[in-house]
């Protein structure tokens, strides 16, 4: 599974560049081609601009969240190994150095950097605090705070570490349960969007198609019904629903609005393909 650590500075750069690129597409669609008055082509280009602006941030957030989740998954193992080293009589700082020799996936590099800082003369509290700042997840902040307290307490620290390990496991189990329980609700969001798309398809394949035939036959009583106008309205509604539903899905499944970027992107692309290629401009 592809994962990558991305700093806040790099994220801001990607977000800014994506926003500027999206604005450039909108300006082109408004003033150059096809022009603001060219409906529904302008609406299509507006959605394309949204997709262009959201794609890089969605990829960046996905890669970074995968990296952070992979790091969080290994934190209890580090605590367990430090506790095991303590049981053999190893000093606390030495136990941290010993754990850095093991493989914890993406956490290994960060842990070894902290061990290097210990060799440079930093205290274990300073090294661990810097570790928490680099990883920057709520779980690592809580873990580092507990480790600092454990280091100050002395005595049979492995007993406390065993308790910390059990606590972190319970926290992760609760988080997995929450994600598993939220999955059906995310599926409901996608299903409701699919129902909306299906209803729109039925309307244009039957009702509006018949209206166009009646008007083409010369009947004047249905001439006031404009399928092209309804096409634009339904297209706008699908874009709004994609934005709201996507962000809600991200908040429910991952507890983060930014986690909804990928859902928004998927729903926008579905809307664009559906209205552009299945229904087609009216």
HELIX and SHEET records of a PDB file:
HELIX    1   1 UNK A    8  UNK A   27  1                                  20    
HELIX    2   2 UNK A   28  UNK A   32  3                                   5    
HELIX    3   3 UNK A   41  UNK A   87  1                                  47    
HELIX    4   4 UNK A   92  UNK A   99  1                                   8    
HELIX    5   5 UNK A  106  UNK A  119  1                                  14    
HELIX    6   6 UNK A  124  UNK A  135  1                                  12    
HELIX    7   7 UNK A  138  UNK A  153  1                                  16    
HELIX    8   8 UNK A  157  UNK A  202  1                                  46    
HELIX    9   9 UNK A  203  UNK A  207  3                                   5    
HELIX   10  10 UNK A  208  UNK A  216  1                                   9    
HELIX   11  11 UNK A  227  UNK A  254  1                                  28    
HELIX   12  12 UNK A  258  UNK A  260  5                                   3    
HELIX   13  13 UNK A  261  UNK A  273  1                                  13    
HELIX   14  14 UNK A  274  UNK A  279  3                                   6    
END                                                                             
